[in-house]
Amino acid sequence: MKIFRRIVPLALSAVLLAGKVGFGHHPDRIVLGLNMVLISGLGVANGIRDVLKRAYLSGLLNITNACLGSVAIACGTGLAMLIFKGDMYEMYIAPSIAVQLISCGVASMGFALVFKAAVKQSVYAGIGGAINCAFYVLGLNLWGNDFAAVMAGSAIVAAYAFRMSRVHRAPATIFLTTSIMPVIPGASLFYMMHGFVQADYELASQQAIQLAKTCLAVAFGFLLVEIVTRYVGEWKVTGAEQ
């Protein structure tokens, strides 16, 4: 992941250059997709979890590392935009729900394969990505609140990853980091930097707030499942002893 972050400016510049010479009609959508692969959904969650366990130093280090990684990605994105300043991008409009589900499933499966997960595990990671997208869309339609929808999707993914780790006898991280991709705020980060580059500070501030809210929603969704799992485990142990 650190190697990927170091080549962010070059990769994003290559994408924008390809768009300029006619190899792509929507370089902004390609770039925000790349951002989603680079952003870690676990750093803030792990940091908050460590703080709750009173491991304050470890928690602060995890949160700081996650924040610095996001800043590096944002700076790389902004540098690429500055190099090709003048290009204007429209806000991304999501396609039909069916296309979203299929795309999220394929993206999560591909992400797992890139990080050398077994093929069978990658397929289940793809299923997790589609489930995440489904619950996010359902939550958004039911509550009309993006924070609640992201938190619901993240909690479902965390529970799914926990279950898959038992079934496949593999670390839950394999399924968690890949299936969470559909709600990773790559678009918010991209349009935040786009706002700064175009001096549209209202857009930049709106997207920065959305970025922070989404990261917190993901972290809270993970933590909710972990707390429930821990209490259920302790309840089972206490019941067995009695």
TIMAR-210492 format. One record per atom (N, C-alpha, C, O): residue number from 1; atom name; x, y, z. Coordinates in pm, whole numbers. Layout:
N
NUM|CA|X|Y|Z
...
//
This chain:
242
1|N|83|-121|0
1|CA|0|0|0
1|C|86|125|0
1|O|53|223|-68
2|N|198|125|75
2|CA|286|241|78
2|C|346|266|-60
2|O|360|381|-101
3|N|382|157|-132
3|CA|438|172|-266
3|C|336|235|-358
3|O|369|324|-437
4|N|209|189|-349
4|CA|104|245|-432
4|C|89|395|-406
4|O|72|472|-501
5|N|94|436|-280
5|CA|75|578|-247
5|C|188|663|-303
5|O|166|780|-336
6|N|308|607|-314
6|CA|419|685|-366
6|C|404|716|-515
6|O|457|816|-563
7|N|333|631|-588
7|CA|320|652|-731
7|C|186|716|-769
7|O|150|723|-886
8|N|112|762|-666
8|CA|-18|824|-693
8|C|-9|938|-793
8|O|-84|938|-891
9|N|81|1038|-773
9|CA|84|1150|-869
9|C|109|1103|-1012
9|O|45|1152|-1105
10|N|201|1009|-1031
10|CA|232|960|-1165
10|C|113|887|-1226
10|O|80|908|-1342
11|N|48|801|-1145
11|CA|-64|724|-1196
11|C|-180|816|-1235
11|O|-239|799|-1342
12|N|-213|912|-1148
12|CA|-324|1002|-1177
12|C|-291|1093|-1295
12|O|-379|1124|-1376
13|N|-167|1137|-1305
13|CA|-126|1220|-1419
13|C|-139|1141|-1549
13|O|-182|1195|-1651
14|N|-102|1013|-1545
14|CA|-112|929|-1664
14|C|-258|914|-1707
14|O|-289|917|-1826
15|N|-347|898|-1610
15|CA|-490|885|-1642
15|C|-542|1013|-1706
15|O|-611|1007|-1808
16|N|-510|1128|-1647
16|CA|-557|1255|-1702
16|C|-497|1284|-1839
16|O|-564|1340|-1926
17|N|-370|1246|-1858
17|CA|-306|1263|-1989
17|C|-375|1176|-2094
17|O|-398|1220|-2207
18|N|-407|1053|-2056
18|CA|-477|963|-2149
18|C|-611|1022|-2189
18|O|-652|1012|-2305
19|N|-681|1083|-2092
19|CA|-808|1147|-2123
19|C|-791|1264|-2219
19|O|-875|1286|-2306
20|N|-681|1340|-2202
20|CA|-658|1456|-2288
20|C|-634|1417|-2433
20|O|-676|1487|-2524
21|N|-564|1303|-2454
21|CA|-531|1263|-2591
21|C|-637|1173|-2652
21|O|-621|1125|-2764
22|N|-746|1150|-2578
22|CA|-859|1080|-2638
22|C|-875|934|-2603
22|O|-955|864|-2665
23|N|-800|885|-2505
23|CA|-810|743|-2467
23|C|-918|717|-2363
23|O|-945|602|-2329
24|N|-979|821|-2312
24|CA|-1085|803|-2213
24|C|-1173|927|-2208
24|O|-1123|1039|-2220
25|N|-1301|908|-2191
25|CA|-1394|1020|-2191
25|C|-1426|1069|-2049
25|O|-1477|1180|-2033
26|N|-1397|989|-1948
26|CA|-1429|1025|-1810
26|C|-1310|998|-1718
26|O|-1317|911|-1631
27|N|-1199|1073|-1736
27|CA|-1082|1050|-1649
27|C|-1111|1074|-1502
27|O|-1047|1014|-1416
28|N|-1209|1162|-1472
28|CA|-1242|1188|-1332
28|C|-1296|1062|-1265
28|O|-1264|1036|-1149
29|N|-1376|984|-1336
29|CA|-1433|863|-1278
29|C|-1326|755|-1260
29|O|-1331|676|-1165
30|N|-1229|752|-1353
30|CA|-1119|657|-1341
30|C|-1035|691|-1219
30|O|-997|603|-1142
31|N|-1006|820|-1202
31|CA|-922|865|-1090
31|C|-991|838|-956
31|O|-926|791|-863
32|N|-1119|868|-945
32|CA|-1186|846|-817
32|C|-1194|696|-786
32|O|-1197|656|-670
33|N|-1198|612|-891
33|CA|-1191|467|-870
33|C|-1056|425|-814
33|O|-1048|339|-727
34|N|-949|487|-866
34|CA|-815|459|-814
34|C|-803|503|-668
34|O|-742|435|-587
35|N|-862|617|-637
35|CA|-858|666|-498
35|C|-924|567|-403
35|O|-876|547|-292
36|N|-1033|505|-447
36|CA|-1104|410|-361
36|C|-1017|290|-328
36|O|-1026|235|-219
37|N|-933|249|-424
37|CA|-843|135|-400
37|C|-736|172|-297
37|O|-694|88|-218
38|N|-692|299|-299
38|CA|-581|341|-214
38|C|-623|375|-72
38|O|-544|359|21
39|N|-746|422|-54
39|CA|-790|463|80
39|C|-816|341|167
39|O|-887|250|125
40|N|-759|338|285
40|CA|-780|227|378
40|C|-903|253|464
40|O|-917|360|523
41|N|-990|155|470
41|CA|-1109|168|554
41|C|-1089|119|696
41|O|-1180|126|778
42|N|-968|70|725
42|CA|-945|8|856
42|C|-866|94|954
42|O|-874|73|1075
43|N|-791|192|902
43|CA|-701|266|989
43|C|-772|338|1103
43|O|-735|322|1219
44|N|-874|416|1070
44|CA|-947|490|1174
44|C|-1020|394|1267
44|O|-1023|415|1389
45|N|-1080|289|1210
45|CA|-1153|191|1293
45|C|-1059|124|1392
45|O|-1093|108|1509
46|N|-941|83|1345
46|CA|-844|18|1434
46|C|-797|115|1542
46|O|-776|77|1657
47|N|-780|243|1503
47|CA|-737|342|1601
47|C|-839|363|1710
47|O|-805|366|1828
48|N|-967|378|1671
48|CA|-1073|397|1771
48|C|-1085|273|1859
48|O|-1106|285|1980
49|N|-1072|157|1799
49|CA|-1081|33|1877
49|C|-969|27|1982
49|O|-994|-13|2096
50|N|-848|65|1943
50|CA|-737|64|2038
50|C|-759|165|2151
50|O|-727|137|2267
51|N|-814|281|2116
51|CA|-842|382|2219
51|C|-945|328|2319
51|O|-931|348|2439
52|N|-1049|259|2268
52|CA|-1150|201|2356
52|C|-1091|94|2448
52|O|-1140|71|2558
53|N|-984|29|2399
53|CA|-916|-72|2480
53|C|-811|-10|2571
53|O|-736|-80|2639
54|N|-806|124|2572
54|CA|-711|201|2652
54|C|-566|187|2605
54|O|-473|216|2679
55|N|-549|142|2479
55|CA|-416|142|2419
55|C|-403|274|2342
55|O|-408|277|2219
56|N|-387|381|2417
56|CA|-399|515|2360
56|C|-290|545|2257
56|O|-318|606|2154
57|N|-166|504|2284
57|CA|-57|533|2191
57|C|-79|462|2058
57|O|-68|522|1951
58|N|-112|332|2066
58|CA|-137|256|1943
58|C|-255|314|1866
58|O|-252|324|1744
59|N|-360|353|1939
59|CA|-478|410|1874
59|C|-447|539|1802
59|O|-488|559|1687
60|N|-374|629|1868
60|CA|-339|756|1806
60|C|-248|737|1685
60|O|-261|808|1585
61|N|-157|639|1694
61|CA|-68|611|1581
61|C|-147|560|1461
61|O|-121|600|1347
62|N|-244|471|1487
62|CA|-325|419|1377
62|C|-408|529|1311
62|O|-416|537|1188
63|N|-470|614|1393
63|CA|-551|723|1339
63|C|-464|822|1262
63|O|-501|868|1154
64|N|-347|855|1318
64|CA|-255|947|1251
64|C|-207|890|1119
64|O|-201|962|1019
65|N|-173|761|1117
65|CA|-127|697|995
65|C|-236|700|887
65|O|-207|727|770
66|N|-360|674|927
66|CA|-471|677|832
66|C|-491|817|776
66|O|-514|835|656
67|N|-481|917|863
67|CA|-500|1056|819
67|C|-388|1100|726
67|O|-413|1166|625
68|N|-264|1064|760
68|CA|-150|1101|675
68|C|-160|1034|538
68|O|-127|1093|435
69|N|-207|908|538
69|CA|-225|838|411
69|C|-328|908|324
69|O|-309|921|203
70|N|-437|953|384
70|CA|-541|1024|310
70|C|-489|1158|257
70|O|-522|1198|145
71|N|-408|1226|339
71|CA|-350|1353|295
71|C|-258|1331|176
71|O|-258|1410|81
72|N|-178|1223|180
72|CA|-87|1192|69
72|C|-165|1165|-60
72|O|-126|1211|-167
73|N|-274|1091|-48
73|CA|-356|1061|-166
73|C|-419|1190|-220
73|O|-422|1213|-340
74|N|-469|1273|-128
74|CA|-531|1400|-169
74|C|-429|1490|-239
74|O|-461|1551|-341
75|N|-307|1498|-186
75|CA|-203|1581|-247
75|C|-164|1529|-384
75|O|-143|1606|-477
76|N|-156|1395|-397
76|CA|-126|1337|-528
76|C|-234|1368|-629
76|O|-205|1401|-744
77|N|-359|1359|-586
77|CA|-472|1392|-675
77|C|-468|1538|-715
77|O|-486|1572|-832
78|N|-444|1626|-616
78|CA|-438|1769|-645
78|C|-323|1805|-738
78|O|-339|1891|-825
79|N|-208|1739|-722
79|CA|-93|1766|-809
79|C|-124|1729|-952
79|O|-92|1804|-1045
80|N|-189|1612|-971
80|CA|-225|1571|-1107
80|C|-322|1671|-1170
80|O|-312|1701|-1289
81|N|-417|1721|-1090
81|CA|-514|1819|-1142
81|C|-446|1951|-1178
81|O|-482|2015|-1276
82|N|-347|1991|-1097
82|CA|-276|2115|-1125
82|C|-197|2105|-1255
82|O|-187|2201|-1331
83|N|-140|1987|-1279
83|CA|-63|1967|-1402
83|C|-152|1984|-1525
83|O|-110|2039|-1627
84|N|-276|1935|-1512
84|CA|-370|1942|-1625
84|C|-482|2040|-1594
84|O|-599|2013|-1624
85|N|-448|2153|-1536
85|CA|-549|2251|-1494
85|C|-628|2301|-1615
85|O|-574|2324|-1723
86|N|-759|2317|-1593
86|CA|-846|2363|-1700
86|C|-952|2261|-1733
86|O|-1057|2296|-1788
87|N|-925|2134|-1701
87|CA|-1026|2031|-1724
87|C|-1137|2044|-1621
87|O|-1111|2056|-1502
88|N|-1262|2042|-1667
88|CA|-1377|2051|-1577
88|C|-1448|1916|-1574
88|O|-1461|1850|-1677
89|N|-1494|1876|-1457
89|CA|-1558|1747|-1441
89|C|-1697|1764|-1382
89|O|-1720|1847|-1294
90|N|-1789|1684|-1431
90|CA|-1924|1684|-1375
90|C|-1930|1586|-1260
90|O|-1858|1486|-1257
91|N|-2016|1616|-1164
91|CA|-2034|1524|-1052
91|C|-2086|1391|-1104
91|O|-2172|1387|-1192
92|N|-2032|1284|-1049
92|CA|-2068|1150|-1096
92|C|-2212|1117|-1061
92|O|-2255|1136|-947
93|N|-2286|1066|-1158
93|CA|-2424|1022|-1136
93|C|-2427|870|-1141
93|O|-2387|810|-1241
94|N|-2474|807|-1036
94|CA|-2474|661|-1027
94|C|-2571|601|-1129
94|O|-2677|658|-1153
95|N|-2536|488|-1190
95|CA|-2625|419|-1284
95|C|-2735|344|-1210
95|O|-2759|370|-1092
96|N|-2802|253|-1277
96|CA|-2910|177|-1215
96|C|-2858|93|-1099
96|O|-2738|66|-1089
97|N|-2949|52|-1012
97|CA|-2910|-26|-895
97|C|-2845|-158|-936
97|O|-2747|-201|-875
98|N|-2898|-222|-1040
98|CA|-2842|-349|-1087
98|C|-2697|-332|-1130
98|O|-2611|-414|-1097
99|N|-2669|-224|-1204
99|CA|-2532|-197|-1248
99|C|-2442|-169|-1128
99|O|-2327|-214|-1124
100|N|-2494|-95|-1030
100|CA|-2415|-66|-910
100|C|-2378|-196|-836
100|O|-2263|-213|-795
101|N|-2475|-285|-819
101|CA|-2449|-411|-747
101|C|-2344|-495|-818
101|O|-2251|-546|-755
102|N|-2360|-508|-950
102|CA|-2264|-588|-1027
102|C|-2126|-523|-1024
102|O|-2026|-592|-1004
103|N|-2121|-392|-1042
103|CA|-1992|-321|-1044
103|C|-1921|-334|-910
103|O|-1800|-357|-905
104|N|-1996|-318|-800
104|CA|-1935|-328|-667
104|C|-1884|-468|-640
104|O|-1777|-486|-580
105|N|-1959|-568|-684
105|CA|-1915|-706|-665
105|C|-1789|-736|-742
105|O|-1695|-796|-689
106|N|-1785|-695|-868
106|CA|-1667|-719|-952
106|C|-1546|-642|-899
106|O|-1435|-695|-895
107|N|-1568|-517|-856
107|CA|-1457|-435|-804
107|C|-1398|-496|-678
107|O|-1276|-503|-663
108|N|-1484|-542|-587
108|CA|-1435|-602|-462
108|C|-1360|-731|-490
108|O|-1256|-758|-428
109|N|-1411|-812|-582
109|CA|-1343|-936|-618
109|C|-1207|-907|-682
109|O|-1108|-973|-651
110|N|-1203|-807|-772
110|CA|-1076|-771|-835
110|C|-976|-719|-735
110|O|-857|-749|-745
111|N|-1022|-640|-639
111|CA|-935|-587|-534
111|C|-873|-701|-454
111|O|-754|-698|-422
112|N|-953|-803|-423
112|CA|-902|-918|-349
112|C|-798|-993|-430
112|O|-697|-1037|-375
113|N|-821|-1009|-561
113|CA|-726|-1080|-647
113|C|-595|-1004|-659
113|O|-488|-1064|-664
114|N|-603|-871|-664
114|CA|-483|-788|-672
114|C|-393|-812|-552
114|O|-270|-815|-564
115|N|-453|-830|-435
115|CA|-377|-853|-313
115|C|-357|-1002|-284
115|O|-334|-1044|-170
116|N|-367|-1082|-393
116|CA|-329|-1224|-391
116|C|-412|-1310|-295
116|O|-360|-1404|-236
117|N|-539|-1278|-280
117|CA|-629|-1366|-206
117|C|-661|-1486|-294
117|O|-655|-1477|-417
118|N|-697|-1598|-233
118|CA|-734|-1716|-309
118|C|-857|-1685|-394
118|O|-938|-1598|-360
119|N|-871|-1756|-506
119|CA|-981|-1728|-598
119|C|-1116|-1745|-528
119|O|-1204|-1661|-544
120|N|-1131|-1851|-451
120|CA|-1258|-1875|-381
120|C|-1286|-1763|-282
120|O|-1399|-1715|-272
121|N|-1185|-1720|-209
121|CA|-1202|-1611|-114
121|C|-1236|-1481|-187
121|O|-1314|-1400|-137
122|N|-1176|-1461|-304
122|CA|-1202|-1340|-381
122|C|-1347|-1336|-429
122|O|-1409|-1229|-432
123|N|-1401|-1452|-467
123|CA|-1541|-1459|-510
123|C|-1632|-1418|-394
123|O|-1727|-1341|-413
124|N|-1603|-1469|-275
124|CA|-1685|-1433|-159
124|C|-1665|-1287|-119
124|O|-1757|-1223|-67
125|N|-1545|-1234|-144
125|CA|-1522|-1090|-121
125|C|-1609|-1007|-215
125|O|-1664|-904|-176
126|N|-1621|-1054|-341
126|CA|-1708|-987|-436
126|C|-1854|-991|-394
126|O|-1926|-892|-409
127|N|-1897|-1105|-341
127|CA|-2034|-1115|-290
127|C|-2054|-1017|-175
127|O|-2158|-953|-165
128|N|-1954|-1006|-89
128|CA|-1961|-911|22
128|C|-1972|-767|-27
128|O|-2047|-688|31
129|N|-1899|-733|-135
129|CA|-1908|-599|-190
129|C|-2047|-568|-243
129|O|-2098|-458|-225
130|N|-2108|-668|-310
130|CA|-2245|-649|-361
130|C|-2345|-635|-246
130|O|-2437|-553|-253
131|N|-2327|-714|-140
131|CA|-2414|-704|-23
131|C|-2400|-567|43
131|O|-2499|-506|83
132|N|-2278|-520|53
132|CA|-2252|-388|110
132|C|-2327|-281|32
132|O|-2395|-196|91
133|N|-2316|-285|-100
133|CA|-2383|-187|-185
133|C|-2535|-196|-168
133|O|-2603|-94|-161
134|N|-2587|-319|-161
134|CA|-2732|-339|-147
134|C|-2784|-277|-18
134|O|-2887|-210|-19
135|N|-2714|-300|93
135|CA|-2760|-245|220
135|C|-2742|-94|227
135|O|-2820|-25|292
136|N|-2639|-43|160
136|CA|-2620|102|155
136|C|-2737|168|80
136|O|-2795|265|127
137|N|-2770|114|-37
137|CA|-2880|169|-116
137|C|-3012|157|-40
137|O|-3093|249|-40
138|N|-3033|41|25
138|CA|-3155|19|102
138|C|-3165|120|217
138|O|-3270|181|238
139|N|-3055|137|290
139|CA|-3053|232|401
139|C|-3076|375|355
139|O|-3145|453|421
140|N|-3018|411|240
140|CA|-3035|546|188
140|C|-3181|572|149
140|O|-3233|681|170
141|N|-3245|470|92
141|CA|-3386|486|53
141|C|-3479|488|175
141|O|-3580|559|176
142|N|-3444|412|278
142|CA|-3529|405|396
142|C|-3516|528|484
142|O|-3616|584|528
143|N|-3391|572|509
143|CA|-3367|679|605
143|C|-3335|813|540
143|O|-3352|918|602
144|N|-3289|810|415
144|CA|-3250|935|349
144|C|-3129|1001|411
144|O|-3109|1121|396
145|N|-3048|922|482
145|CA|-2932|974|553
145|C|-2809|894|511
145|O|-2802|773|535
146|N|-2713|963|449
146|CA|-2594|894|397
146|C|-2510|833|509
146|O|-2457|723|494
147|N|-2498|905|622
147|CA|-2417|855|735
147|C|-2473|723|786
147|O|-2398|627|806
148|N|-2606|717|807
148|CA|-2670|595|857
148|C|-2658|482|755
148|O|-2637|366|793
149|N|-2671|515|625
149|CA|-2662|412|521
149|C|-2521|352|515
149|O|-2506|231|503
150|N|-2418|438|523
150|CA|-2280|388|520
150|C|-2252|304|644
150|O|-2187|200|635
151|N|-2299|350|759
151|CA|-2278|276|883
151|C|-2345|138|877
151|O|-2289|39|922
152|N|-2467|133|821
152|CA|-2538|6|808
152|C|-2463|-88|715
152|O|-2444|-206|747
153|N|-2420|-37|600
153|CA|-2344|-120|507
153|C|-2214|-171|567
153|O|-2177|-286|546
154|N|-2146|-84|642
154|CA|-2019|-123|705
154|C|-2040|-229|812
154|O|-1961|-323|823
155|N|-2146|-215|890
155|CA|-2176|-314|994
155|C|-2208|-449|933
155|O|-2163|-552|982
156|N|-2286|-449|826
156|CA|-2318|-575|758
156|C|-2192|-641|703
156|O|-2175|-762|714
157|N|-2104|-561|644
157|CA|-1979|-614|589
157|C|-1891|-671|700
157|O|-1830|-777|683
158|N|-1884|-601|814
158|CA|-1803|-650|925
158|C|-1856|-785|976
158|O|-1778|-876|1004
159|N|-1987|-797|987
159|CA|-2047|-923|1030
159|C|-2022|-1031|927
159|O|-1994|-1146|962
160|N|-2034|-996|800
160|CA|-2010|-1090|690
160|C|-1865|-1137|691
160|O|-1838|-1256|676
161|N|-1772|-1044|710
161|CA|-1629|-1079|713
161|C|-1598|-1171|830
161|O|-1520|-1266|817
162|N|-1659|-1143|945
162|CA|-1639|-1229|1062
162|C|-1687|-1372|1033
162|O|-1620|-1469|1069
163|N|-1802|-1382|969
163|CA|-1856|-1514|936
163|C|-1770|-1586|832
163|O|-1744|-1705|846
164|N|-1726|-1514|730
164|CA|-1644|-1574|625
164|C|-1509|-1619|678
164|O|-1452|-1718|630
165|N|-1457|-1548|778
165|CA|-1329|-1588|836
165|C|-1342|-1725|905
165|O|-1248|-1804|906
166|N|-1459|-1750|963
166|CA|-1484|-1881|1025
166|C|-1501|-1989|919
166|O|-1447|-2099|931
167|N|-1576|-1957|814
167|CA|-1604|-2056|709
167|C|-1477|-2094|634
167|O|-1453|-2212|608
168|N|-1396|-1995|599
168|CA|-1276|-2019|517
168|C|-1150|-2036|600
168|O|-1042|-2063|546
169|N|-1163|-2021|732
169|CA|-1046|-2031|821
169|C|-934|-1939|774
169|O|-819|-1979|758
170|N|-971|-1816|751
170|CA|-878|-1714|703
170|C|-902|-1586|781
170|O|-1008|-1570|842
171|N|-805|-1493|782
171|CA|-825|-1367|854
171|C|-945|-1289|801
171|O|-968|-1284|680
172|N|-1020|-1230|891
172|CA|-1137|-1151|849
172|C|-1096|-1030|767
172|O|-1177|-979|689
173|N|-971|-984|783
173|CA|-923|-867|711
173|C|-933|-885|560
173|O|-958|-790|487
174|N|-913|-1009|512
174|CA|-921|-1037|368
174|C|-1055|-994|312
174|O|-1062|-933|206
175|N|-1161|-1025|384
175|CA|-1296|-994|337
175|C|-1337|-852|374
175|O|-1414|-788|303
176|N|-1284|-804|486
176|CA|-1324|-671|535
176|C|-1270|-560|446
176|O|-1344|-470|407
177|N|-1141|-565|414
177|CA|-1078|-457|337
177|C|-1124|-454|192
177|O|-1118|-349|127
178|N|-1171|-567|140
178|CA|-1214|-572|0
178|C|-1364|-546|-14
178|O|-1407|-474|-104
179|N|-1444|-604|74
179|CA|-1589|-587|64
179|C|-1636|-448|104
179|O|-1749|-409|71
180|N|-1552|-372|174
180|CA|-1591|-238|218
180|C|-1574|-135|107
180|O|-1619|-21|122
181|N|-1511|-173|-4
181|CA|-1480|-78|-112
181|C|-1597|7|-159
181|O|-1578|126|-183
182|N|-1719|-49|-175
182|CA|-1828|33|-229
182|C|-1861|160|-151
182|O|-1916|255|-208
183|N|-1829|164|-22
183|CA|-1862|285|56
183|C|-1738|367|91
183|O|-1747|465|165
184|N|-1621|328|39
184|CA|-1501|408|61
184|C|-1517|542|-13
184|O|-1556|543|-130
185|N|-1488|654|53
185|CA|-1519|787|-5
185|C|-1418|838|-107
185|O|-1365|948|-92
186|N|-1391|757|-210
186|CA|-1298|802|-314
186|C|-1351|922|-391
186|O|-1275|1012|-426
187|N|-1482|924|-417
187|CA|-1541|1036|-490
187|C|-1532|1166|-411
187|O|-1503|1272|-466
188|N|-1558|1158|-279
188|CA|-1552|1278|-195
188|C|-1412|1337|-195
188|O|-1395|1459|-202
189|N|-1311|1250|-186
189|CA|-1173|1299|-186
189|C|-1139|1365|-320
189|O|-1076|1470|-323
190|N|-1181|1302|-429
190|CA|-1152|1356|-562
190|C|-1215|1494|-581
190|O|-1147|1589|-622
191|N|-1344|1505|-551
191|CA|-1413|1632|-574
191|C|-1372|1739|-472
191|O|-1384|1858|-500
192|N|-1324|1698|-356
192|CA|-1269|1794|-260
192|C|-1146|1863|-320
192|O|-1134|1985|-318
193|N|-1054|1780|-375
193|CA|-934|1837|-436
193|C|-968|1914|-562
193|O|-904|2014|-594
194|N|-1069|1867|-636
194|CA|-1112|1940|-755
194|C|-1162|2079|-716
194|O|-1135|2177|-786
195|N|-1235|2087|-605
195|CA|-1283|2216|-557
195|C|-1169|2309|-520
195|O|-1173|2428|-552
196|N|-1066|2257|-454
196|CA|-950|2340|-417
196|C|-878|2390|-542
196|O|-842|2508|-550
197|N|-856|2299|-639
197|CA|-782|2337|-760
197|C|-858|2442|-840
197|O|-798|2533|-896
198|N|-993|2430|-845
198|CA|-1074|2524|-921
198|C|-1116|2646|-838
198|O|-1194|2729|-884
199|N|-1063|2656|-713
199|CA|-1096|2766|-623
199|C|-1245|2770|-589
199|O|-1300|2876|-557
200|N|-1309|2654|-596
200|CA|-1449|2642|-555
200|C|-1449|2589|-412
200|O|-1466|2469|-389
201|N|-1428|2679|-317
201|CA|-1406|2637|-179
201|C|-1534|2587|-112
201|O|-1527|2512|-15
202|N|-1647|2628|-163
202|CA|-1773|2575|-109
202|C|-1785|2426|-140
202|O|-1820|2346|-53
203|N|-1756|2390|-265
203|CA|-1757|2248|-303
203|C|-1653|2171|-222
203|O|-1680|2061|-174
204|N|-1533|2229|-208
204|CA|-1426|2162|-135
204|C|-1465|2137|10
204|O|-1440|2029|63
205|N|-1524|2235|75
205|CA|-1563|2219|215
205|C|-1675|2117|230
205|O|-1675|2038|325
206|N|-1771|2119|139
206|CA|-1880|2021|144
206|C|-1827|1879|131
206|O|-1868|1790|204
207|N|-1736|1859|37
207|CA|-1682|1726|14
207|C|-1588|1683|127
207|O|-1580|1564|159
208|N|-1518|1778|188
208|CA|-1431|1745|302
208|C|-1515|1696|420
208|O|-1478|1600|487
209|N|-1628|1763|445
209|CA|-1718|1721|552
209|C|-1776|1583|522
209|O|-1785|1498|611
210|N|-1815|1562|396
210|CA|-1869|1433|356
210|C|-1765|1323|371
210|O|-1797|1211|412
211|N|-1640|1354|338
211|CA|-1530|1259|351
211|C|-1512|1217|497
211|O|-1500|1098|527
212|N|-1510|1315|587
212|CA|-1492|1286|730
212|C|-1610|1206|784
212|O|-1591|1111|861
213|N|-1732|1244|745
213|CA|-1851|1173|793
213|C|-1851|1028|746
213|O|-1888|938|822
214|N|-1812|1005|622
214|CA|-1811|868|569
214|C|-1708|781|640
214|O|-1736|666|674
215|N|-1590|837|663
215|CA|-1485|761|734
215|C|-1532|725|875
215|O|-1509|612|921
216|N|-1596|818|944
216|CA|-1647|790|1078
216|C|-1758|686|1075
216|O|-1766|600|1162
217|N|-1845|694|974
217|CA|-1953|597|962
217|C|-1899|456|942
217|O|-1949|360|1001
218|N|-1795|444|859
218|CA|-1732|313|837
218|C|-1672|261|967
218|O|-1690|144|1003
219|N|-1601|349|1038
219|CA|-1538|309|1164
219|C|-1643|267|1267
219|O|-1625|165|1334
220|N|-1750|342|1280
220|CA|-1854|310|1378
220|C|-1926|180|1341
220|O|-1963|103|1430
221|N|-1945|155|1212
221|CA|-2006|30|1169
221|C|-1921|-90|1207
221|O|-1973|-191|1255
222|N|-1791|-79|1185
222|CA|-1699|-186|1225
222|C|-1702|-209|1376
222|O|-1710|-322|1424
223|N|-1694|-98|1449
223|CA|-1688|-107|1595
223|C|-1816|-164|1653
223|O|-1812|-238|1751
224|N|-1930|-131|1596
224|CA|-2057|-183|1644
224|C|-2058|-335|1641
224|O|-2099|-399|1737
225|N|-2014|-391|1529
225|CA|-2011|-538|1517
225|C|-1909|-598|1612
225|O|-1934|-704|1671
226|N|-1795|-532|1628
226|CA|-1694|-586|1718
226|C|-1743|-587|1863
226|O|-1720|-684|1936
227|N|-1811|-480|1904
227|CA|-1863|-474|2041
227|C|-1968|-581|2064
227|O|-1967|-649|2167
228|N|-2059|-597|1968
228|CA|-2164|-699|1979
228|C|-2101|-838|1984
228|O|-2141|-921|2066
229|N|-2005|-862|1897
229|CA|-1938|-993|1892
229|C|-1867|-1023|2024
229|O|-1871|-1136|2074
230|N|-1801|-920|2079
230|CA|-1728|-940|2205
230|C|-1824|-974|2319
230|O|-1796|-1064|2398
231|N|-1936|-902|2329
231|CA|-2030|-927|2436
231|C|-2099|-1062|2422
231|O|-2125|-1131|2521
232|N|-2129|-1100|2297
232|CA|-2188|-1233|2274
232|C|-2091|-1343|2314
232|O|-2131|-1443|2374
233|N|-1962|-1324|2280
233|CA|-1861|-1422|2319
233|C|-1846|-1433|2469
233|O|-1836|-1544|2522
234|N|-1846|-1318|2538
234|CA|-1835|-1321|2684
234|C|-1960|-1383|2746
234|O|-1950|-1454|2846
235|N|-2077|-1358|2689
235|CA|-2200|-1416|2740
235|C|-2201|-1569|2726
235|O|-2248|-1641|2815
236|N|-2147|-1618|2613
236|CA|-2140|-1763|2592
236|C|-2044|-1828|2692
236|O|-2071|-1935|2746
237|N|-1929|-1760|2715
237|CA|-1831|-1815|2810
237|C|-1890|-1819|2951
237|O|-1875|-1917|3024
238|N|-1958|-1710|2989
238|CA|-2019|-1703|3122
238|C|-2128|-1810|3136
238|O|-2139|-1874|3241
239|N|-2208|-1830|3033
239|CA|-2313|-1932|3037
239|C|-2257|-2072|3046
239|O|-2314|-2158|3114
240|N|-2143|-2097|2977
240|CA|-2082|-2229|2982
240|C|-2024|-2258|3120
240|O|-2030|-2372|3167
241|N|-1968|-2156|3185
241|CA|-1910|-2175|3317
241|C|-2017|-2203|3423
241|O|-1995|-2278|3518
242|N|-2134|-2141|3404
242|CA|-2242|-2163|3501
242|C|-2308|-2299|3479
242|O|-2401|-2334|3552
//
